[in-house]
């Protein structure tokens, strides 16, 4: 990412909050947060939104958030599957706990960075 040009968010907080791409990223963060209560369905909806709209945000200040959300989904899914498969040998419960904490961290960090208009 070092070769990409930095595109800052609009310095005006009111204008930044009305950016449609930013609002879409907010929706995806909310969908990711709801994954703990919906059995993963909202995570699937969020990742579909990320991939469908990725071309529209490419080159904007919101693009790093979309990439952050995509990585969060796939790595979270990987560790949740590994944790679920290994629950019968008890280590799976620790993996699920660690993956859940990691997911919460990624969602909160990304949402706070988005609110501040910076990359996660």
Backbone atoms as SQL, in Angstrom:
CREATE TABLE atoms (id INTEGER PRIMARY KEY, chain TEXT, resi INTEGER, resn TEXT, atom TEXT, x REAL, y REAL, z REAL);
INSERT INTO atoms VALUES
  (1, 'A', 1, 'UNK', 'N', 0.806, -1.191, 0.000),
  (2, 'A', 1, 'UNK', 'CA', 0.000, 0.000, 0.000),
  (3, 'A', 1, 'UNK', 'C', 0.853, 1.261, 0.000),
  (4, 'A', 2, 'UNK', 'N', 2.141, 1.140, 0.132),
  (5, 'A', 2, 'UNK', 'CA', 3.018, 2.304, 0.186),
  (6, 'A', 2, 'UNK', 'C', 3.041, 3.050, -1.139),
  (7, 'A', 3, 'UNK', 'N', 2.762, 2.352, -2.245),
  (8, 'A', 3, 'UNK', 'CA', 2.801, 3.016, -3.529),
  (9, 'A', 3, 'UNK', 'C', 1.480, 3.693, -3.882),
  (10, 'A', 4, 'UNK', 'N', 0.469, 3.549, -3.063),
  (11, 'A', 4, 'UNK', 'CA', -0.810, 4.189, -3.321),
  (12, 'A', 4, 'UNK', 'C', -0.808, 5.596, -2.760),
  (13, 'A', 5, 'UNK', 'N', -1.463, 6.490, -3.472),
  (14, 'A', 5, 'UNK', 'CA', -1.560, 7.873, -3.028),
  (15, 'A', 5, 'UNK', 'C', -2.586, 7.978, -1.898),
  (16, 'A', 6, 'UNK', 'N', -2.231, 8.734, -0.872),
  (17, 'A', 6, 'UNK', 'CA', -3.132, 8.943, 0.255),
  (18, 'A', 6, 'UNK', 'C', -4.214, 9.930, -0.146),
  (19, 'A', 7, 'UNK', 'N', -5.458, 9.547, 0.038),
  (20, 'A', 7, 'UNK', 'CA', -6.586, 10.414, -0.266),
  (21, 'A', 7, 'UNK', 'C', -7.303, 10.684, 1.049),
  (22, 'A', 8, 'UNK', 'N', -7.113, 11.873, 1.620),
  (23, 'A', 8, 'UNK', 'CA', -7.709, 12.147, 2.928),
  (24, 'A', 8, 'UNK', 'C', -9.220, 12.314, 2.845),
  (25, 'A', 9, 'UNK', 'N', -9.837, 12.132, 3.978),
  (26, 'A', 9, 'UNK', 'CA', -11.271, 12.383, 4.081),
  (27, 'A', 9, 'UNK', 'C', -11.498, 13.885, 4.030),
  (28, 'A', 10, 'UNK', 'N', -12.683, 14.268, 3.665),
  (29, 'A', 10, 'UNK', 'CA', -13.043, 15.681, 3.678),
  (30, 'A', 10, 'UNK', 'C', -12.864, 16.194, 5.105),
  (31, 'A', 11, 'UNK', 'N', -12.129, 17.295, 5.284),
  (32, 'A', 11, 'UNK', 'CA', -11.882, 17.775, 6.651),
  (33, 'A', 11, 'UNK', 'C', -13.142, 18.255, 7.369),
  (34, 'A', 12, 'UNK', 'N', -14.180, 18.559, 6.620),
  (35, 'A', 12, 'UNK', 'CA', -15.438, 19.010, 7.218),
  (36, 'A', 12, 'UNK', 'C', -16.190, 17.789, 7.757),
  (37, 'A', 13, 'UNK', 'N', -16.379, 17.688, 9.084),
  (38, 'A', 13, 'UNK', 'CA', -17.026, 16.499, 9.652),
  (39, 'A', 13, 'UNK', 'C', -18.446, 16.281, 9.147),
  (40, 'A', 14, 'UNK', 'N', -19.160, 17.346, 8.857),
  (41, 'A', 14, 'UNK', 'CA', -20.531, 17.196, 8.356),
  (42, 'A', 14, 'UNK', 'C', -20.513, 16.586, 6.959),
  (43, 'A', 15, 'UNK', 'N', -19.620, 17.073, 6.108),
  (44, 'A', 15, 'UNK', 'CA', -19.515, 16.527, 4.753),
  (45, 'A', 15, 'UNK', 'C', -19.032, 15.085, 4.793),
  (46, 'A', 16, 'UNK', 'N', -18.093, 14.796, 5.687),
  (47, 'A', 16, 'UNK', 'CA', -17.555, 13.436, 5.787),
  (48, 'A', 16, 'UNK', 'C', -18.645, 12.459, 6.198),
  (49, 'A', 17, 'UNK', 'N', -19.505, 12.859, 7.109),
  (50, 'A', 17, 'UNK', 'CA', -20.560, 11.958, 7.582),
  (51, 'A', 17, 'UNK', 'C', -21.645, 11.728, 6.534),
  (52, 'A', 18, 'UNK', 'N', -21.752, 12.611, 5.567),
  (53, 'A', 18, 'UNK', 'CA', -22.780, 12.432, 4.542),
  (54, 'A', 18, 'UNK', 'C', -22.243, 11.708, 3.317),
  (55, 'A', 19, 'UNK', 'N', -20.982, 11.298, 3.341),
  (56, 'A', 19, 'UNK', 'CA', -20.388, 10.562, 2.227),
  (57, 'A', 19, 'UNK', 'C', -21.076, 9.202, 2.117),
  (58, 'A', 20, 'UNK', 'N', -21.690, 8.886, 0.962),
  (59, 'A', 20, 'UNK', 'CA', -22.405, 7.611, 0.823),
  (60, 'A', 20, 'UNK', 'C', -21.510, 6.387, 1.049),
  (61, 'A', 21, 'UNK', 'N', -20.262, 6.452, 0.607),
  (62, 'A', 21, 'UNK', 'CA', -19.359, 5.316, 0.800),
  (63, 'A', 21, 'UNK', 'C', -19.082, 5.106, 2.280),
  (64, 'A', 22, 'UNK', 'N', -18.920, 6.185, 3.016),
  (65, 'A', 22, 'UNK', 'CA', -18.697, 6.095, 4.464),
  (66, 'A', 22, 'UNK', 'C', -19.907, 5.472, 5.143),
  (67, 'A', 23, 'UNK', 'N', -21.084, 5.917, 4.738),
  (68, 'A', 23, 'UNK', 'CA', -22.309, 5.385, 5.332),
  (69, 'A', 23, 'UNK', 'C', -22.462, 3.897, 5.044),
  (70, 'A', 24, 'UNK', 'N', -22.036, 3.473, 3.867),
  (71, 'A', 24, 'UNK', 'CA', -22.082, 2.053, 3.532),
  (72, 'A', 24, 'UNK', 'C', -21.113, 1.261, 4.403),
  (73, 'A', 25, 'UNK', 'N', -19.936, 1.821, 4.658),
  (74, 'A', 25, 'UNK', 'CA', -18.976, 1.161, 5.539),
  (75, 'A', 25, 'UNK', 'C', -19.530, 1.058, 6.963),
  (76, 'A', 26, 'UNK', 'N', -20.251, 2.075, 7.405),
  (77, 'A', 26, 'UNK', 'CA', -20.893, 2.031, 8.732),
  (78, 'A', 26, 'UNK', 'C', -21.883, 0.871, 8.780),
  (79, 'A', 27, 'UNK', 'N', -22.678, 0.728, 7.733),
  (80, 'A', 27, 'UNK', 'CA', -23.660, -0.363, 7.676),
  (81, 'A', 27, 'UNK', 'C', -22.962, -1.709, 7.778),
  (82, 'A', 28, 'UNK', 'N', -21.842, -1.868, 7.069),
  (83, 'A', 28, 'UNK', 'CA', -21.130, -3.148, 7.099),
  (84, 'A', 28, 'UNK', 'C', -20.538, -3.406, 8.482),
  (85, 'A', 29, 'UNK', 'N', -20.007, -2.368, 9.137),
  (86, 'A', 29, 'UNK', 'CA', -19.512, -2.573, 10.510),
  (87, 'A', 29, 'UNK', 'C', -20.648, -3.014, 11.432),
  (88, 'A', 30, 'UNK', 'N', -21.820, -2.429, 11.269),
  (89, 'A', 30, 'UNK', 'CA', -22.968, -2.829, 12.083),
  (90, 'A', 30, 'UNK', 'C', -23.356, -4.274, 11.783),
  (91, 'A', 31, 'UNK', 'N', -23.378, -4.635, 10.502),
  (92, 'A', 31, 'UNK', 'CA', -23.699, -6.014, 10.127),
  (93, 'A', 31, 'UNK', 'C', -22.680, -6.989, 10.705),
  (94, 'A', 32, 'UNK', 'N', -21.404, -6.594, 10.695),
  (95, 'A', 32, 'UNK', 'CA', -20.382, -7.461, 11.276),
  (96, 'A', 32, 'UNK', 'C', -20.573, -7.606, 12.784),
  (97, 'A', 33, 'UNK', 'N', -20.964, -6.539, 13.441),
  (98, 'A', 33, 'UNK', 'CA', -21.186, -6.608, 14.887),
  (99, 'A', 33, 'UNK', 'C', -22.385, -7.506, 15.217),
  (100, 'A', 34, 'UNK', 'N', -23.377, -7.506, 14.359),
  (101, 'A', 34, 'UNK', 'CA', -24.568, -8.324, 14.594),
  (102, 'A', 34, 'UNK', 'C', -24.349, -9.809, 14.337),
  (103, 'A', 35, 'UNK', 'N', -23.210, -10.164, 13.772),
  (104, 'A', 35, 'UNK', 'CA', -22.931, -11.557, 13.433),
  (105, 'A', 35, 'UNK', 'C', -22.994, -12.463, 14.664),
  (106, 'A', 36, 'UNK', 'N', -22.687, -11.923, 15.829),
  (107, 'A', 36, 'UNK', 'CA', -22.720, -12.719, 17.055),
  (108, 'A', 36, 'UNK', 'C', -24.145, -13.095, 17.461),
  (109, 'A', 37, 'UNK', 'N', -25.118, -12.356, 16.959),
  (110, 'A', 37, 'UNK', 'CA', -26.513, -12.587, 17.341),
  (111, 'A', 37, 'UNK', 'C', -27.341, -13.238, 16.236),
  (112, 'A', 38, 'UNK', 'N', -26.776, -13.352, 15.035),
  (113, 'A', 38, 'UNK', 'CA', -27.544, -13.854, 13.894),
  (114, 'A', 38, 'UNK', 'C', -26.976, -15.138, 13.303),
  (115, 'A', 39, 'UNK', 'N', -25.993, -15.707, 13.950),
  (116, 'A', 39, 'UNK', 'CA', -25.409, -16.939, 13.435),
  (117, 'A', 39, 'UNK', 'C', -24.613, -16.750, 12.160),
  (118, 'A', 40, 'UNK', 'N', -24.175, -15.558, 11.888),
  (119, 'A', 40, 'UNK', 'CA', -23.321, -15.305, 10.731),
  (120, 'A', 40, 'UNK', 'C', -24.015, -14.764, 9.502),
  (121, 'A', 41, 'UNK', 'N', -25.336, -14.721, 9.498),
  (122, 'A', 41, 'UNK', 'CA', -26.073, -14.269, 8.315),
  (123, 'A', 41, 'UNK', 'C', -25.727, -12.826, 7.965),
  (124, 'A', 42, 'UNK', 'N', -25.661, -11.957, 8.958),
  (125, 'A', 42, 'UNK', 'CA', -25.362, -10.554, 8.670),
  (126, 'A', 42, 'UNK', 'C', -23.926, -10.386, 8.177),
  (127, 'A', 43, 'UNK', 'N', -23.035, -11.279, 8.588),
  (128, 'A', 43, 'UNK', 'CA', -21.673, -11.240, 8.070),
  (129, 'A', 43, 'UNK', 'C', -21.635, -11.525, 6.583),
  (130, 'A', 44, 'UNK', 'N', -22.459, -12.474, 6.145),
  (131, 'A', 44, 'UNK', 'CA', -22.547, -12.780, 4.714),
  (132, 'A', 44, 'UNK', 'C', -23.096, -11.587, 3.934),
  (133, 'A', 45, 'UNK', 'N', -24.107, -10.942, 4.477),
  (134, 'A', 45, 'UNK', 'CA', -24.673, -9.763, 3.815),
  (135, 'A', 45, 'UNK', 'C', -23.609, -8.670, 3.714),
  (136, 'A', 46, 'UNK', 'N', -22.853, -8.475, 4.796),
  (137, 'A', 46, 'UNK', 'CA', -21.816, -7.455, 4.805),
  (138, 'A', 46, 'UNK', 'C', -20.721, -7.715, 3.788),
  (139, 'A', 47, 'UNK', 'N', -20.262, -8.955, 3.683),
  (140, 'A', 47, 'UNK', 'CA', -19.185, -9.267, 2.738),
  (141, 'A', 47, 'UNK', 'C', -19.670, -9.134, 1.297),
  (142, 'A', 48, 'UNK', 'N', -20.926, -9.448, 1.054),
  (143, 'A', 48, 'UNK', 'CA', -21.479, -9.256, -0.290),
  (144, 'A', 48, 'UNK', 'C', -21.489, -7.773, -0.633),
  (145, 'A', 49, 'UNK', 'N', -21.912, -6.927, 0.306),
  (146, 'A', 49, 'UNK', 'CA', -21.891, -5.481, 0.085),
  (147, 'A', 49, 'UNK', 'C', -20.465, -5.020, -0.193),
  (148, 'A', 50, 'UNK', 'N', -19.495, -5.508, 0.584),
  (149, 'A', 50, 'UNK', 'CA', -18.101, -5.126, 0.376),
  (150, 'A', 50, 'UNK', 'C', -17.636, -5.432, -1.036),
  (151, 'A', 51, 'UNK', 'N', -17.900, -6.631, -1.504),
  (152, 'A', 51, 'UNK', 'CA', -17.416, -7.020, -2.827),
  (153, 'A', 51, 'UNK', 'C', -18.174, -6.307, -3.952),
  (154, 'A', 52, 'UNK', 'N', -19.467, -6.114, -3.773),
  (155, 'A', 52, 'UNK', 'CA', -20.253, -5.447, -4.818),
  (156, 'A', 52, 'UNK', 'C', -19.858, -3.987, -4.973),
  (157, 'A', 53, 'UNK', 'N', -19.574, -3.305, -3.871),
  (158, 'A', 53, 'UNK', 'CA', -19.278, -1.871, -3.904),
  (159, 'A', 53, 'UNK', 'C', -17.783, -1.539, -3.885),
  (160, 'A', 54, 'UNK', 'N', -16.912, -2.544, -3.864),
  (161, 'A', 54, 'UNK', 'CA', -15.474, -2.297, -3.768),
  (162, 'A', 54, 'UNK', 'C', -14.960, -1.428, -4.921),
  (163, 'A', 55, 'UNK', 'N', -15.420, -1.681, -6.133),
  (164, 'A', 55, 'UNK', 'CA', -14.981, -0.860, -7.271),
  (165, 'A', 55, 'UNK', 'C', -15.396, 0.596, -7.117),
  (166, 'A', 56, 'UNK', 'N', -16.552, 0.833, -6.502),
  (167, 'A', 56, 'UNK', 'CA', -17.037, 2.205, -6.326),
  (168, 'A', 56, 'UNK', 'C', -16.194, 2.992, -5.330),
  (169, 'A', 57, 'UNK', 'N', -15.576, 2.329, -4.372),
  (170, 'A', 57, 'UNK', 'CA', -14.795, 3.035, -3.351),
  (171, 'A', 57, 'UNK', 'C', -13.292, 2.992, -3.621),
  (172, 'A', 58, 'UNK', 'N', -12.874, 2.271, -4.653),
  (173, 'A', 58, 'UNK', 'CA', -11.454, 2.176, -4.969),
  (174, 'A', 58, 'UNK', 'C', -10.877, 3.569, -5.210),
  (175, 'A', 59, 'UNK', 'N', -9.787, 3.856, -4.510),
  (176, 'A', 59, 'UNK', 'CA', -9.138, 5.151, -4.639),
  (177, 'A', 59, 'UNK', 'C', -9.660, 6.210, -3.685),
  (178, 'A', 60, 'UNK', 'N', -10.680, 5.881, -2.910),
  (179, 'A', 60, 'UNK', 'CA', -11.230, 6.854, -1.959),
  (180, 'A', 60, 'UNK', 'C', -10.673, 6.574, -0.570),
  (181, 'A', 61, 'UNK', 'N', -10.956, 7.454, 0.347),
  (182, 'A', 61, 'UNK', 'CA', -10.486, 7.282, 1.728),
  (183, 'A', 61, 'UNK', 'C', -11.207, 6.148, 2.447),
  (184, 'A', 62, 'UNK', 'N', -12.301, 5.666, 1.877),
  (185, 'A', 62, 'UNK', 'CA', -13.082, 4.590, 2.489),
  (186, 'A', 62, 'UNK', 'C', -12.571, 3.205, 2.064),
  (187, 'A', 63, 'UNK', 'N', -11.812, 3.136, 0.987),
  (188, 'A', 63, 'UNK', 'CA', -11.328, 1.843, 0.495),
  (189, 'A', 63, 'UNK', 'C', -10.595, 1.020, 1.555),
  (190, 'A', 64, 'UNK', 'N', -9.685, 1.609, 2.357),
  (191, 'A', 64, 'UNK', 'CA', -9.022, 0.785, 3.381),
  (192, 'A', 64, 'UNK', 'C', -10.003, 0.144, 4.367),
  (193, 'A', 65, 'UNK', 'N', -11.122, 0.791, 4.605),
  (194, 'A', 65, 'UNK', 'CA', -12.128, 0.219, 5.504),
  (195, 'A', 65, 'UNK', 'C', -12.781, -1.001, 4.864),
  (196, 'A', 66, 'UNK', 'N', -13.069, -0.914, 3.578),
  (197, 'A', 66, 'UNK', 'CA', -13.658, -2.060, 2.890),
  (198, 'A', 66, 'UNK', 'C', -12.685, -3.241, 2.915),
  (199, 'A', 67, 'UNK', 'N', -11.419, -2.977, 2.659),
  (200, 'A', 67, 'UNK', 'CA', -10.418, -4.050, 2.681),
  (201, 'A', 67, 'UNK', 'C', -10.269, -4.614, 4.103),
  (202, 'A', 68, 'UNK', 'N', -10.313, -3.758, 5.108),
  (203, 'A', 68, 'UNK', 'CA', -10.255, -4.170, 6.521),
  (204, 'A', 68, 'UNK', 'C', -11.445, -5.082, 6.839),
  (205, 'A', 69, 'UNK', 'N', -12.630, -4.692, 6.379),
  (206, 'A', 69, 'UNK', 'CA', -13.829, -5.482, 6.631),
  (207, 'A', 69, 'UNK', 'C', -13.764, -6.839, 5.933),
  (208, 'A', 70, 'UNK', 'N', -13.242, -6.862, 4.717),
  (209, 'A', 70, 'UNK', 'CA', -13.113, -8.119, 3.979),
  (210, 'A', 70, 'UNK', 'C', -12.149, -9.054, 4.689),
  (211, 'A', 71, 'UNK', 'N', -10.984, -8.535, 5.111),
  (212, 'A', 71, 'UNK', 'CA', -10.014, -9.365, 5.840),
  (213, 'A', 71, 'UNK', 'C', -10.597, -9.845, 7.168),
  (214, 'A', 72, 'UNK', 'N', -11.318, -8.962, 7.845),
  (215, 'A', 72, 'UNK', 'CA', -11.935, -9.341, 9.119),
  (216, 'A', 72, 'UNK', 'C', -12.898, -10.507, 8.921),
  (217, 'A', 73, 'UNK', 'N', -13.705, -10.437, 7.883),
  (218, 'A', 73, 'UNK', 'CA', -14.673, -11.503, 7.621),
  (219, 'A', 73, 'UNK', 'C', -13.975, -12.831, 7.355),
  (220, 'A', 74, 'UNK', 'N', -13.039, -12.854, 6.402),
  (221, 'A', 74, 'UNK', 'CA', -12.434, -14.117, 5.991),
  (222, 'A', 74, 'UNK', 'C', -11.570, -14.722, 7.082),
  (223, 'A', 75, 'UNK', 'N', -10.768, -13.916, 7.768),
  (224, 'A', 75, 'UNK', 'CA', -9.950, -14.464, 8.853),
  (225, 'A', 75, 'UNK', 'C', -10.817, -14.890, 10.037),
  (226, 'A', 76, 'UNK', 'N', -11.861, -14.118, 10.318),
  (227, 'A', 76, 'UNK', 'CA', -12.794, -14.502, 11.380),
  (228, 'A', 76, 'UNK', 'C', -13.487, -15.811, 11.063),
  (229, 'A', 77, 'UNK', 'N', -13.919, -15.963, 9.818),
  (230, 'A', 77, 'UNK', 'CA', -14.566, -17.208, 9.405),
  (231, 'A', 77, 'UNK', 'C', -13.604, -18.383, 9.532),
  (232, 'A', 78, 'UNK', 'N', -12.372, -18.195, 9.089),
  (233, 'A', 78, 'UNK', 'CA', -11.372, -19.259, 9.182),
  (234, 'A', 78, 'UNK', 'C', -11.187, -19.722, 10.622),
  (235, 'A', 79, 'UNK', 'N', -10.972, -18.775, 11.543),
  (236, 'A', 79, 'UNK', 'CA', -10.730, -19.153, 12.934),
  (237, 'A', 79, 'UNK', 'C', -11.977, -19.699, 13.617),
  (238, 'A', 80, 'UNK', 'N', -13.144, -19.230, 13.229),
  (239, 'A', 80, 'UNK', 'CA', -14.382, -19.781, 13.796),
  (240, 'A', 80, 'UNK', 'C', -14.585, -21.225, 13.340),
  (241, 'A', 81, 'UNK', 'N', -14.278, -21.503, 12.083),
  (242, 'A', 81, 'UNK', 'CA', -14.398, -22.885, 11.585),
  (243, 'A', 81, 'UNK', 'C', -13.385, -23.787, 12.295),
  (244, 'A', 82, 'UNK', 'N', -12.137, -23.328, 12.400),
  (245, 'A', 82, 'UNK', 'CA', -11.120, -24.120, 13.102),
  (246, 'A', 82, 'UNK', 'C', -11.535, -24.353, 14.558),
  (247, 'A', 83, 'UNK', 'N', -12.028, -23.312, 15.208),
  (248, 'A', 83, 'UNK', 'CA', -12.475, -23.445, 16.593),
  (249, 'A', 83, 'UNK', 'C', -13.630, -24.411, 16.740),
  (250, 'A', 84, 'UNK', 'N', -14.570, -24.328, 15.830),
  (251, 'A', 84, 'UNK', 'CA', -15.736, -25.220, 15.883),
  (252, 'A', 84, 'UNK', 'C', -15.325, -26.675, 15.670),
  (253, 'A', 85, 'UNK', 'N', -14.441, -26.898, 14.721),
  (254, 'A', 85, 'UNK', 'CA', -13.999, -28.261, 14.427),
  (255, 'A', 85, 'UNK', 'C', -13.230, -28.856, 15.609),
  (256, 'A', 86, 'UNK', 'N', -12.501, -28.027, 16.333),
  (257, 'A', 86, 'UNK', 'CA', -11.657, -28.541, 17.420),
  (258, 'A', 86, 'UNK', 'C', -12.297, -28.445, 18.800),
  (259, 'A', 87, 'UNK', 'N', -13.573, -28.128, 18.885),
  (260, 'A', 87, 'UNK', 'CA', -14.216, -28.028, 20.203),
  (261, 'A', 87, 'UNK', 'C', -14.227, -29.364, 20.936),
  (262, 'A', 88, 'UNK', 'N', -14.250, -30.454, 20.208),
  (263, 'A', 88, 'UNK', 'CA', -14.296, -31.757, 20.878),
  (264, 'A', 88, 'UNK', 'C', -12.999, -32.069, 21.626),
  (265, 'A', 89, 'UNK', 'N', -11.906, -31.392, 21.302),
  (266, 'A', 89, 'UNK', 'CA', -10.668, -31.606, 22.062),
  (267, 'A', 89, 'UNK', 'C', -10.384, -30.415, 22.985),
  (268, 'A', 90, 'UNK', 'N', -11.408, -29.645, 23.240),
  (269, 'A', 90, 'UNK', 'CA', -11.418, -28.540, 24.191),
  (270, 'A', 90, 'UNK', 'C', -10.628, -27.296, 23.759),
  (271, 'A', 91, 'UNK', 'N', -9.566, -27.438, 23.005),
  (272, 'A', 91, 'UNK', 'CA', -8.802, -26.266, 22.562),
  (273, 'A', 91, 'UNK', 'C', -9.679, -25.370, 21.676),
  (274, 'A', 92, 'UNK', 'N', -10.667, -25.969, 21.048),
  (275, 'A', 92, 'UNK', 'CA', -11.570, -25.225, 20.179),
  (276, 'A', 92, 'UNK', 'C', -12.294, -24.106, 20.905),
  (277, 'A', 93, 'UNK', 'N', -12.635, -24.353, 22.167),
  (278, 'A', 93, 'UNK', 'CA', -13.325, -23.314, 22.944),
  (279, 'A', 93, 'UNK', 'C', -12.428, -22.099, 23.142),
  (280, 'A', 94, 'UNK', 'N', -11.153, -22.336, 23.362),
  (281, 'A', 94, 'UNK', 'CA', -10.208, -21.222, 23.494),
  (282, 'A', 94, 'UNK', 'C', -10.026, -20.488, 22.165),
  (283, 'A', 95, 'UNK', 'N', -9.992, -21.254, 21.093),
  (284, 'A', 95, 'UNK', 'CA', -9.872, -20.645, 19.767),
  (285, 'A', 95, 'UNK', 'C', -11.102, -19.791, 19.477),
  (286, 'A', 96, 'UNK', 'N', -12.287, -20.307, 19.797),
  (287, 'A', 96, 'UNK', 'CA', -13.516, -19.539, 19.572),
  (288, 'A', 96, 'UNK', 'C', -13.545, -18.267, 20.412),
  (289, 'A', 97, 'UNK', 'N', -13.094, -18.362, 21.656),
  (290, 'A', 97, 'UNK', 'CA', -13.037, -17.186, 22.520),
  (291, 'A', 97, 'UNK', 'C', -12.055, -16.152, 21.963),
  (292, 'A', 98, 'UNK', 'N', -10.861, -16.604, 21.594),
  (293, 'A', 98, 'UNK', 'CA', -9.849, -15.699, 21.048),
  (294, 'A', 98, 'UNK', 'C', -10.331, -15.065, 19.736),
  (295, 'A', 99, 'UNK', 'N', -10.953, -15.866, 18.880),
  (296, 'A', 99, 'UNK', 'CA', -11.457, -15.344, 17.606),
  (297, 'A', 99, 'UNK', 'C', -12.563, -14.323, 17.838),
  (298, 'A', 100, 'UNK', 'N', -13.410, -14.564, 18.812),
  (299, 'A', 100, 'UNK', 'CA', -14.488, -13.617, 19.123),
  (300, 'A', 100, 'UNK', 'C', -13.927, -12.289, 19.625),
  (301, 'A', 101, 'UNK', 'N', -12.947, -12.359, 20.513),
  (302, 'A', 101, 'UNK', 'CA', -12.318, -11.137, 21.024),
  (303, 'A', 101, 'UNK', 'C', -11.631, -10.388, 19.891),
  (304, 'A', 102, 'UNK', 'N', -10.941, -11.127, 19.027),
  (305, 'A', 102, 'UNK', 'CA', -10.253, -10.518, 17.882),
  (306, 'A', 102, 'UNK', 'C', -11.262, -9.846, 16.944),
  (307, 'A', 103, 'UNK', 'N', -12.381, -10.503, 16.678),
  (308, 'A', 103, 'UNK', 'CA', -13.406, -9.924, 15.812),
  (309, 'A', 103, 'UNK', 'C', -13.973, -8.635, 16.410),
  (310, 'A', 104, 'UNK', 'N', -14.262, -8.662, 17.694),
  (311, 'A', 104, 'UNK', 'CA', -14.786, -7.458, 18.351),
  (312, 'A', 104, 'UNK', 'C', -13.769, -6.331, 18.255),
  (313, 'A', 105, 'UNK', 'N', -12.501, -6.645, 18.494),
  (314, 'A', 105, 'UNK', 'CA', -11.435, -5.647, 18.383),
  (315, 'A', 105, 'UNK', 'C', -11.398, -5.039, 16.978),
  (316, 'A', 106, 'UNK', 'N', -11.426, -5.876, 15.949),
  (317, 'A', 106, 'UNK', 'CA', -11.340, -5.391, 14.566),
  (318, 'A', 106, 'UNK', 'C', -12.540, -4.514, 14.216),
  (319, 'A', 107, 'UNK', 'N', -13.724, -4.918, 14.640),
  (320, 'A', 107, 'UNK', 'CA', -14.929, -4.152, 14.333),
  (321, 'A', 107, 'UNK', 'C', -14.887, -2.792, 15.031),
  (322, 'A', 108, 'UNK', 'N', -14.536, -2.791, 16.305),
  (323, 'A', 108, 'UNK', 'CA', -14.485, -1.538, 17.069),
  (324, 'A', 108, 'UNK', 'C', -13.387, -0.624, 16.531),
  (325, 'A', 109, 'UNK', 'N', -12.200, -1.169, 16.305),
  (326, 'A', 109, 'UNK', 'CA', -11.097, -0.341, 15.793),
  (327, 'A', 109, 'UNK', 'C', -11.454, 0.259, 14.440),
  (328, 'A', 110, 'UNK', 'N', -12.007, -0.537, 13.559),
  (329, 'A', 110, 'UNK', 'CA', -12.379, -0.045, 12.238),
  (330, 'A', 110, 'UNK', 'C', -13.470, 1.015, 12.301),
  (331, 'A', 111, 'UNK', 'N', -14.483, 0.784, 13.118),
  (332, 'A', 111, 'UNK', 'CA', -15.586, 1.747, 13.229),
  (333, 'A', 111, 'UNK', 'C', -15.113, 3.067, 13.823),
  (334, 'A', 112, 'UNK', 'N', -14.245, 2.998, 14.831),
  (335, 'A', 112, 'UNK', 'CA', -13.719, 4.228, 15.424),
  (336, 'A', 112, 'UNK', 'C', -12.851, 4.995, 14.428),
  (337, 'A', 113, 'UNK', 'N', -12.033, 4.273, 13.676),
  (338, 'A', 113, 'UNK', 'CA', -11.201, 4.924, 12.661),
  (339, 'A', 113, 'UNK', 'C', -12.064, 5.555, 11.577),
  (340, 'A', 114, 'UNK', 'N', -13.122, 4.861, 11.177),
  (341, 'A', 114, 'UNK', 'CA', -14.031, 5.404, 10.170),
  (342, 'A', 114, 'UNK', 'C', -14.681, 6.683, 10.693),
  (343, 'A', 115, 'UNK', 'N', -15.074, 6.670, 11.934),
  (344, 'A', 115, 'UNK', 'CA', -15.686, 7.858, 12.551),
  (345, 'A', 115, 'UNK', 'C', -14.721, 9.051, 12.552),
  (346, 'A', 116, 'UNK', 'N', -13.412, 8.753, 12.721),
  (347, 'A', 116, 'UNK', 'CA', -12.401, 9.802, 12.716),
  (348, 'A', 116, 'UNK', 'C', -11.929, 10.182, 11.314),
  (349, 'A', 117, 'UNK', 'N', -12.364, 9.434, 10.309),
  (350, 'A', 117, 'UNK', 'CA', -11.986, 9.738, 8.935),
  (351, 'A', 117, 'UNK', 'C', -10.587, 9.307, 8.586),
  (352, 'A', 118, 'UNK', 'N', -10.090, 8.267, 9.264),
  (353, 'A', 118, 'UNK', 'CA', -8.738, 7.759, 8.988),
  (354, 'A', 118, 'UNK', 'C', -8.810, 6.276, 8.665),
  (355, 'A', 119, 'UNK', 'N', -7.711, 5.727, 8.177),
  (356, 'A', 119, 'UNK', 'CA', -7.640, 4.295, 7.884),
  (357, 'A', 119, 'UNK', 'C', -7.573, 3.498, 9.179),
  (358, 'A', 120, 'UNK', 'N', -8.102, 2.280, 9.161),
  (359, 'A', 120, 'UNK', 'CA', -8.041, 1.453, 10.378),
  (360, 'A', 120, 'UNK', 'C', -6.624, 1.010, 10.693);
